[in-house]
Amino acid sequence: MTISSSPETDTPIAEPTPHAGDWHAMRVVATMRGLTFLGDITAATAVELSLQSRGYGGFTIASVLLAATLPPVLLGPISGRVVDRFGKTSVLMTTALFQLVLSAAMLFTSDRFVWTAIIAGLGAGVAFSHPVFGSLPGTLMRSDQQAKAASLSQMSAMAGMLCAPALGALLFGQFGVVAAFGVNTASFAVVVLGAVLLREPVGRASGQRSKTTATSTDLSAEPGRRYRILSDRGLVAVLSANGVLMLGASTINVYIVFLVRDTLGGSATSYGIVGSAWMAGLIPGALLVGRVKASPERLLLASFALVGLGILGAGMSPTVWVLLPFYFIGGLGNGAGATATHVYLNTSVPEEFRGRAFAALGMVSNSGPAFGMLVGGALLSVVTPRTGFLVAAVLVLGTLAVVSSPLLRTAGGSTTRHQQQMSA
């Protein structure tokens, strides 16, 4: 296959057509996305428990999990272009078939090196499926429906993330790794079927857009309107802020057990409750984005502020019970921020570049947590857990101050484009 090396230089912004939107297809997308998270994390949990029970240490377990994280980071520049050039459903179906075969192969081996290689292959599949799942709402739904569509998709994904660790542990305890790997394999089979079901609605939505391609090109092919991803200051600001937010949230994951147990004198049960408080805020945060009438730029800034204030308040809390509501606020902002980011990318980035935009987001999403854990571990050797929380809060809130100006400048442009789409 031949992929153009610099399409950004010639492609004008193509505004999406205000078609009716297909909520049935959107629900299929959300279901598939939730099942992929459920299957992947269920299998990962079983792998961790299996390796630990066989006497392997933290380094071995970390290396296996790292094998799933690196491919989306390394393949991001390629996968985004593939998604933009070829049909989304075709890429999704091919990727899911590839992952289905790999996941099924895990049922027939217990060798950790083979598991590591297979998990790396599954991670490579995520590099391609993530941009598809992220950009499909922009194809299927109108601009004014993007907030509710992203909310639906994110709630499904977060529900899968929340249920998977418990499901993986339960299945491993009762049946070993086979049942967990079976769940993962079944999830990919559902994605293959879903991709088949989506071919017609995705093709129909794309066809409706193509009827007004000439008009959209005429409207956008003005001097200075030709789109380049790296010169989109709003997009760069959003991706940078997401990276810093994930870095900060990951560093406090290292500190929190020491803050609760050592600094605040909490019990093991208290530590578990605190961790659940952050998780409890994720789904309401995603739901909030679908209900609040505001531009995605302002939603992003508000959500990042909530994360920063939640981390700051948690670091200054005198007791575990004072810390709890701040952790919930942080989770609320985390869920809202992830959802608002999807809305922003699907309403502000031209459709023919969204695969690359979501691939870049995937690179940030996978590299940020890993780097945050390393930074958190290093800082913990020289600062107290409370100080570590305060450093993370300053980092998040400081980044918020830096990106506020470019995001607020793009907010007006997004509103104008939205009004033009709805009056077309």
C-alpha positions as CSV (number, residue, x, y, z in Angstrom):
1,M,0.0,0.0,0.0
2,T,1.1,3.6,-0.6
3,I,0.4,6.2,1.9
4,S,1.0,9.9,1.2
5,S,3.8,11.3,3.3
6,S,2.4,14.8,3.7
7,P,-1.4,15.1,3.0
8,E,-1.6,17.9,5.5
9,T,-0.2,20.3,2.9
10,D,-3.0,20.0,0.3
11,T,-6.2,19.1,2.1
12,P,-8.6,21.9,3.1
13,I,-10.9,21.6,6.1
14,A,-13.9,19.5,5.1
15,E,-16.9,20.3,7.3
16,P,-19.2,17.4,8.1
17,T,-22.7,17.3,6.7
18,P,-25.6,17.8,9.2
19,H,-27.2,14.3,8.6
20,A,-29.7,12.9,11.0
21,G,-27.3,10.7,13.0
22,D,-27.6,7.0,13.6
23,W,-28.0,6.2,17.3
24,H,-28.5,2.5,16.7
25,A,-25.1,2.3,15.0
26,M,-23.6,4.5,17.8
27,R,-24.8,2.1,20.4
28,V,-23.1,-0.8,18.5
29,V,-19.9,1.2,18.5
30,A,-20.2,1.9,22.3
31,T,-20.9,-1.8,23.0
32,M,-17.9,-3.0,21.0
33,R,-15.6,-0.5,22.7
34,G,-16.8,-1.4,26.2
35,L,-16.3,-5.1,25.4
36,T,-12.8,-4.6,24.2
37,F,-11.8,-2.9,27.4
38,L,-13.6,-5.6,29.4
39,G,-11.8,-8.4,27.5
40,D,-8.4,-6.9,27.5
41,I,-8.3,-6.0,31.2
42,T,-9.9,-9.3,32.2
43,A,-7.1,-11.2,30.4
44,A,-4.4,-8.8,31.7
45,T,-5.6,-9.4,35.3
46,A,-5.5,-13.2,34.8
47,V,-2.0,-12.9,33.4
48,E,-0.8,-10.9,36.4
49,L,-2.4,-13.4,38.9
50,S,-1.0,-16.4,37.0
51,L,2.5,-15.1,36.9
52,Q,2.4,-14.0,40.5
53,S,1.1,-17.4,41.6
54,R,3.9,-19.1,39.6
55,G,6.5,-17.2,41.6
56,Y,7.5,-14.5,39.1
57,G,8.4,-11.1,40.4
58,G,7.3,-7.5,39.7
59,F,9.9,-7.0,36.9
60,T,8.5,-10.0,34.9
61,I,4.9,-8.8,35.4
62,A,5.8,-5.2,34.5
63,S,7.6,-6.4,31.3
64,V,4.5,-8.3,30.1
65,L,2.2,-5.3,30.8
66,L,4.7,-3.0,29.1
67,A,4.4,-5.2,26.0
68,A,0.8,-4.0,25.7
69,T,1.6,-0.4,26.2
70,L,4.5,0.2,23.7
71,P,2.8,-0.8,20.4
72,P,0.2,2.0,20.4
73,V,3.0,4.5,21.1
74,L,5.3,3.2,18.5
75,L,2.7,2.5,15.8
76,G,0.7,5.7,16.3
77,P,2.2,7.6,13.3
78,I,1.4,4.7,11.0
79,S,-2.0,3.5,12.4
80,G,-3.6,7.0,12.2
81,R,-2.8,7.3,8.5
82,V,-4.1,3.8,7.8
83,V,-7.4,4.6,9.5
84,D,-7.7,7.9,7.5
85,R,-6.9,6.3,4.2
86,F,-8.9,3.1,4.3
87,G,-12.4,2.4,5.4
88,K,-12.9,2.5,9.2
89,T,-15.0,-0.7,9.3
90,S,-12.5,-2.5,7.1
91,V,-9.6,-1.6,9.4
92,L,-11.7,-2.5,12.5
93,M,-12.7,-5.9,11.1
94,T,-9.2,-6.8,10.0
95,T,-7.7,-5.7,13.3
96,A,-10.3,-7.6,15.3
97,L,-9.8,-10.8,13.3
98,F,-6.0,-10.5,13.9
99,Q,-6.6,-10.0,17.7
100,L,-9.1,-12.8,17.8
101,V,-6.6,-15.3,16.4
102,L,-3.9,-14.1,18.8
103,S,-6.2,-14.2,21.8
104,A,-7.3,-17.7,20.9
105,A,-3.7,-18.8,20.7
106,M,-3.2,-17.8,24.4
107,L,-5.6,-20.6,25.3
108,F,-3.0,-23.2,24.2
109,T,0.1,-22.0,25.9
110,S,1.3,-20.9,29.4
111,D,4.8,-19.8,28.4
112,R,5.4,-16.3,29.6
113,F,7.6,-15.4,26.6
114,V,4.8,-16.5,24.2
115,W,2.3,-14.6,26.3
116,T,4.5,-11.5,26.1
117,A,4.8,-11.7,22.3
118,I,1.0,-12.3,21.9
119,I,0.2,-9.4,24.2
120,A,2.5,-7.2,22.1
121,G,0.5,-8.3,19.1
122,L,-2.8,-7.4,20.8
123,G,-1.3,-4.0,21.7
124,A,-0.5,-3.5,18.0
125,G,-4.1,-4.1,17.3
126,V,-5.2,-1.5,19.8
127,A,-3.0,1.0,17.9
128,F,-5.4,0.6,15.0
129,S,-8.7,0.0,16.7
130,H,-8.4,3.0,19.1
131,P,-8.4,5.6,16.3
132,V,-11.4,3.8,14.7
133,F,-13.5,3.7,17.8
134,G,-12.6,7.4,18.6
135,S,-13.4,8.7,15.1
136,L,-16.6,6.7,14.3
137,P,-18.9,9.0,16.4
138,G,-17.7,11.9,14.2
139,T,-18.8,9.9,11.1
140,L,-22.1,8.6,12.4
141,M,-23.4,11.6,14.4
142,R,-24.1,15.3,13.8
143,S,-21.8,17.9,15.5
144,D,-24.5,18.8,18.0
145,Q,-24.9,15.1,18.9
146,Q,-21.2,14.6,19.6
147,A,-21.3,15.3,23.4
148,K,-24.0,12.6,24.0
149,A,-22.3,10.2,21.6
150,A,-18.9,10.6,23.3
151,S,-20.6,10.3,26.7
152,L,-22.2,7.0,25.6
153,S,-19.0,5.6,24.3
154,Q,-16.9,6.7,27.3
155,M,-19.4,5.3,29.8
156,S,-19.3,2.0,28.1
157,A,-15.5,1.9,28.0
158,M,-15.3,3.0,31.7
159,A,-17.9,0.4,32.7
160,G,-15.7,-2.3,31.1
161,M,-12.6,-0.9,32.8
162,L,-14.3,-0.9,36.2
163,C,-15.8,-4.5,35.9
164,A,-12.8,-6.2,34.3
165,P,-10.4,-6.5,37.3
166,A,-13.0,-8.1,39.5
167,L,-14.1,-10.4,36.6
168,G,-10.6,-11.4,35.8
169,A,-9.8,-12.2,39.4
170,L,-13.0,-14.2,39.8
171,L,-12.5,-16.2,36.6
172,F,-8.9,-16.9,37.5
173,G,-9.8,-18.0,41.0
174,Q,-12.5,-20.4,39.7
175,F,-11.3,-21.6,36.4
176,G,-7.7,-20.4,35.8
177,V,-6.6,-18.3,32.9
178,V,-8.6,-20.2,30.3
179,A,-11.9,-18.6,31.1
180,A,-10.4,-15.1,31.2
181,F,-8.7,-15.6,27.8
182,G,-12.0,-17.0,26.5
183,V,-13.8,-13.8,27.5
184,N,-11.2,-11.7,25.6
185,T,-11.5,-13.9,22.5
186,A,-15.3,-13.7,22.6
187,S,-15.0,-9.9,22.8
188,F,-13.0,-9.7,19.6
189,A,-15.6,-12.0,17.9
190,V,-18.3,-9.5,18.8
191,V,-16.2,-6.7,17.4
192,V,-15.9,-8.6,14.1
193,L,-19.6,-9.0,13.9
194,G,-20.2,-5.4,14.9
195,A,-17.9,-4.2,12.2
196,V,-20.0,-6.1,9.7
197,L,-23.1,-4.5,11.0
198,L,-21.6,-1.0,10.8
199,R,-20.5,-1.2,7.1
200,E,-23.9,0.0,5.8
201,P,-24.5,2.9,8.3
202,V,-20.9,4.1,8.1
203,G,-21.0,4.0,4.3
204,R,-24.4,5.8,4.3
205,A,-23.2,8.6,6.6
206,S,-20.0,9.0,4.5
207,G,-22.1,9.1,1.3
208,Q,-24.3,11.9,2.8
209,R,-21.1,13.9,3.4
210,S,-19.8,13.3,-0.1
211,K,-22.8,15.0,-1.6
212,T,-21.7,18.3,-0.2
213,T,-17.9,17.9,-0.6
214,A,-17.7,20.6,-3.3
215,T,-19.6,23.1,-1.2
216,S,-17.6,22.3,1.9
217,T,-14.3,22.6,0.0
218,D,-15.4,26.0,-1.5
219,L,-16.3,27.3,2.0
220,S,-13.0,26.2,3.6
221,A,-10.5,26.7,0.8
222,E,-9.8,30.2,1.9
223,P,-6.3,31.6,2.5
224,G,-5.0,30.2,5.8
225,R,-7.7,27.6,6.1
226,R,-5.7,24.6,4.8
227,Y,-5.3,22.1,7.6
228,R,-2.1,20.9,9.1
229,I,-2.2,18.7,12.2
230,L,1.0,20.0,13.8
231,S,0.0,23.6,13.3
232,D,-3.4,23.1,14.9
233,R,-2.7,25.0,18.1
234,G,-5.9,23.8,19.8
235,L,-5.2,20.2,19.0
236,V,-1.7,20.4,20.2
237,A,-2.9,22.1,23.4
238,V,-5.5,19.4,24.1
239,L,-3.0,16.5,23.5
240,S,-0.4,18.2,25.7
241,A,-2.8,18.9,28.5
242,N,-4.0,15.3,28.3
243,G,-0.4,14.1,28.6
244,V,0.3,16.2,31.6
245,L,-3.0,15.2,33.3
246,M,-2.2,11.5,32.8
247,L,1.3,12.1,34.1
248,G,0.0,13.8,37.2
249,A,-2.7,11.2,37.8
250,S,-0.2,8.4,37.4
251,T,2.3,9.8,39.8
252,I,-0.3,10.1,42.6
253,N,-1.1,6.4,42.0
254,V,2.4,5.8,43.4
255,Y,2.0,8.1,46.3
256,I,-1.6,7.4,47.4
257,V,-0.9,4.1,49.4
258,F,1.9,5.9,51.4
259,L,-0.3,9.0,51.9
260,V,-3.2,7.0,53.2
261,R,-1.3,4.3,55.2
262,D,1.7,6.2,56.5
263,T,0.9,9.9,56.5
264,L,-2.8,9.8,57.5
265,G,-2.6,6.5,59.4
266,G,-5.4,4.8,57.4
267,S,-6.2,1.1,57.3
268,A,-6.0,-1.2,54.3
269,T,-9.8,-0.9,53.9
270,S,-9.5,2.9,53.9
271,Y,-7.0,2.7,51.1
272,G,-9.3,0.5,49.0
273,I,-12.2,3.0,49.6
274,V,-10.1,5.9,48.5
275,G,-9.1,4.2,45.3
276,S,-12.8,3.4,44.6
277,A,-13.7,7.1,45.1
278,W,-11.7,8.1,42.1
279,M,-13.2,5.3,40.0
280,A,-16.7,6.3,41.2
281,G,-16.2,9.7,39.7
282,L,-15.3,8.5,36.2
283,I,-18.8,7.5,34.8
284,P,-20.7,10.5,36.3
285,G,-18.0,12.7,34.8
286,A,-18.6,11.2,31.3
287,L,-22.3,11.5,31.8
288,L,-22.0,15.1,32.8
289,V,-20.4,16.1,29.4
290,G,-23.5,14.7,27.6
291,R,-25.8,16.9,29.7
292,V,-23.9,20.2,30.0
293,K,-24.5,22.8,27.2
294,A,-21.0,24.2,26.7
295,S,-18.2,24.1,24.1
296,P,-15.8,21.2,24.3
297,E,-13.0,23.6,24.9
298,R,-14.6,25.0,28.0
299,L,-15.6,21.5,29.2
300,L,-12.0,20.5,28.8
301,L,-10.7,23.4,30.8
302,A,-13.3,22.8,33.6
303,S,-12.5,19.1,33.8
304,F,-8.7,19.7,34.0
305,A,-9.4,22.2,36.7
306,L,-11.4,19.6,38.7
307,V,-8.5,17.1,38.4
308,G,-6.0,19.6,39.6
309,L,-8.1,20.8,42.5
310,G,-8.9,17.2,43.4
311,I,-5.2,16.3,43.6
312,L,-4.4,19.5,45.5
313,G,-7.2,18.9,48.0
314,A,-6.2,15.3,48.5
315,G,-2.6,16.3,49.2
316,M,-3.7,18.8,51.8
317,S,-6.3,16.6,53.5
318,P,-5.7,16.1,57.3
319,T,-7.7,12.8,57.4
320,V,-8.7,10.0,55.0
321,W,-12.4,11.0,55.2
322,V,-11.6,14.6,54.1
323,L,-9.5,13.1,51.3
324,L,-12.4,11.0,49.9
325,P,-14.5,13.8,48.3
326,F,-11.4,15.3,46.7
327,Y,-10.6,12.0,45.1
328,F,-14.1,11.7,43.8
329,I,-13.8,15.3,42.3
330,G,-10.5,14.2,40.7
331,G,-12.2,11.2,39.2
332,L,-15.2,13.3,38.0
333,G,-12.8,15.6,36.2
334,N,-10.9,12.6,34.8
335,G,-14.0,11.1,33.3
336,A,-15.3,14.4,32.0
337,G,-11.9,15.3,30.5
338,A,-11.6,12.0,28.6
339,T,-15.1,12.5,27.2
340,A,-14.7,16.2,26.3
341,T,-11.4,15.3,24.5
342,H,-13.3,12.9,22.2
343,V,-15.9,15.6,21.5
344,Y,-13.2,18.1,20.7
345,L,-11.4,15.9,18.3
346,N,-14.6,14.9,16.5
347,T,-15.9,18.4,16.1
348,S,-12.7,20.4,15.6
349,V,-10.5,18.1,13.5
350,P,-11.5,17.5,9.8
351,E,-12.8,14.0,9.3
352,E,-10.0,13.0,7.0
353,F,-7.4,13.7,9.7
354,R,-9.3,12.3,12.8
355,G,-7.6,8.9,12.6
356,R,-4.2,10.6,13.0
357,A,-5.6,12.8,15.8
358,F,-7.0,9.8,17.8
359,A,-3.8,7.8,17.1
360,A,-1.8,10.7,18.7
361,L,-4.2,10.7,21.6
362,G,-3.5,7.0,22.0
363,M,0.2,7.6,22.0
364,V,-0.3,10.1,24.8
365,S,-2.7,7.8,26.7
366,N,-0.3,4.9,26.7
367,S,3.0,6.8,27.3
368,G,1.8,9.2,30.0
369,P,0.9,6.6,32.7
370,A,4.1,4.6,32.2
371,F,6.2,7.7,32.4
372,G,4.2,8.9,35.4
373,M,4.9,5.8,37.3
374,L,8.6,6.2,36.7
375,V,8.6,9.8,37.7
376,G,6.4,9.1,40.8
377,G,8.8,6.3,42.0
378,A,11.8,8.5,41.5
379,L,10.3,11.5,43.3
380,L,9.1,9.4,46.2
381,S,12.7,8.7,47.1
382,V,13.3,12.5,47.7
383,V,10.0,14.0,48.8
384,T,7.1,13.0,51.1
385,P,3.8,11.6,49.6
386,R,2.0,14.9,50.6
387,T,4.7,16.9,48.7
388,G,4.4,14.6,45.7
389,F,0.6,15.3,45.6
390,L,1.2,19.0,45.7
391,V,3.8,18.8,42.9
392,A,1.4,16.9,40.7
393,A,-1.4,19.4,41.4
394,V,0.9,22.4,40.5
395,L,1.9,20.5,37.3
396,V,-1.7,20.0,36.2
397,L,-3.0,23.5,37.2
398,G,0.1,25.1,35.7
399,T,-0.5,23.3,32.4
400,L,-4.1,24.4,32.5
401,A,-3.1,28.0,32.7
402,V,-0.8,27.6,29.7
403,V,-3.3,25.9,27.4
404,S,-6.3,28.1,28.4
405,S,-5.5,30.8,26.0
406,P,-5.2,28.7,22.8
407,L,-8.2,26.6,23.7
408,L,-10.4,29.7,24.4
409,R,-9.4,31.2,21.1
410,T,-10.5,28.1,19.2
411,A,-13.8,27.9,21.2
412,G,-15.2,30.9,19.2
413,G,-14.2,29.2,15.9
414,S,-15.8,26.0,16.9
415,T,-19.1,27.7,17.6
416,T,-19.0,29.5,14.3
417,R,-18.4,26.2,12.4
418,H,-21.1,24.5,14.3
419,Q,-23.6,27.2,13.3
420,Q,-22.6,27.0,9.7
421,Q,-23.1,23.2,9.7
422,M,-26.6,23.5,11.2
423,S,-27.7,26.2,8.8
424,A,-26.3,24.4,5.7
